[in-house]
Amino acid sequence: MKAIIRSSLHTSLLRYSRSWGLWLLLLVAPVGARYMLPRGDGGGGTVIAIGGHLPVMTAPFLGVSLGIVVSTLLLPIAWLYLRSNTTRRQPWQVEEVTAAPRIAIALGRFAADGTVLLGMLLALTLAGWLLGLLILAAGGFDAGQIALALWLVAAPALLGLAALRILFDALPPTRGGFGDFLYFVSWMASLIAPVIGQGKAASFATAIVDFPGFLRPLQYGAPGGTDDFAIGGVDVLPGRVPLDVMAGLFSPGYVESRLAWVLIAVAVAALAGLVYRPHRASQRNLVPGRIARLSALGPPPAVVPNAPAPRVIAIPFAGLVAAEYRLIGAGRLFKLVAAGVAAYAFAADFRTAASPAALLLLAFALTAHAGRSEARGLLLLTRTAPQSPWARRLAFVIAGTGWALLLDLPAIPGTGLVVIPTALATGAVASLVAIGLATVSGSAFAPRLVLLVLWYGYLSAGG
């Protein structure tokens, strides 16, 4: 079994070495840290406020701040990378007929994913040391404290991400877009779950619910153990407050909880191998069943030579918009989630809840269809269509904007007509980014990555 794990690890790392996106991943965290860390007493970036004030910038607080950058920015981007890079298409036609145990293969891939993510964390550590030399006061730089705080917060979360990727790839329902959507729901839940431990005594039980790992260092080391803290785009008061981050890192149960999350990640990866379902299992009866249904329909209807053209086809561009609208919203799952988002828009606050929910759904739907329609092989075929590819792209933008408007319209009774221009503007921007980057890259990865970063900024600004 050890030989299989080593072989799977070696093969996956070789495939990673051929991925140009790996270099982008290594740059995302340092660049994000440069622009997301608070600057000056006025904040800026991703503000971490204690009682309305910024904490004093120390070496351990810098490490925790970099860990928050990982939780808020890098986790979703790393997920997209793991699901969209050169390892996304595994040679299952060969592997699923071998005698190698799936648990060993899953553990080997988990080790490869973990190696890549921890390598990214090492790059962020080096960037954190450079930032520390620039922004910390004389004598306040401590490379060990920066690294300790960063790795305690971020490393278990990254390993948990790698394990969840292996688990989702093991099950047919979560191998596609539904798995991506389900991950982002779980990611948001992991950011909210630590609230359960607020106001409770420090222990392993209260620390284990904090999967991102940054709550305890902020809460325990705050003056008086206050729960009054905020993370995001918030206004802050002048002056800074001291924060004993090291006390929070070594508070009762914290280190043990981070080690527990590492063990949970390994267990989840092993579970993925245990519950793995072959790709061919879901396809075994699909083709015969479809042929049987088509055969039961009987012969096609007789041709009517002088039949008038359908009304949609009579206005070709309108038909193109209608087709793009249907393709963006294809599938029962999208319609079900869209109905839930529309109901949420009627009941929840528009700017802080309903509009971000609609845009999160559209971020996946728009990029999925844009990636399909801009695939290199398909473009060779669509260039022969009567309407140009640019007309189809314009129709895509109009249809995507229409979906954003439709999802946000139920918020009008509670918010007013301001919903309409906001929905039109956000929908148009999301659609333009999706189709523009898909046209350049030929895939859904780049537009989805950019849209999710923009979505997080939009969500934070609304708070």
Beta strands, then each sheet from edge to edge (+ up, - down):
strand 1: 47-50
strand 2: 54-55
strand 3: 229-232
strand 4: 240-241
sheet 1: 1+ 3-
sheet 2: 2+ 4+
end
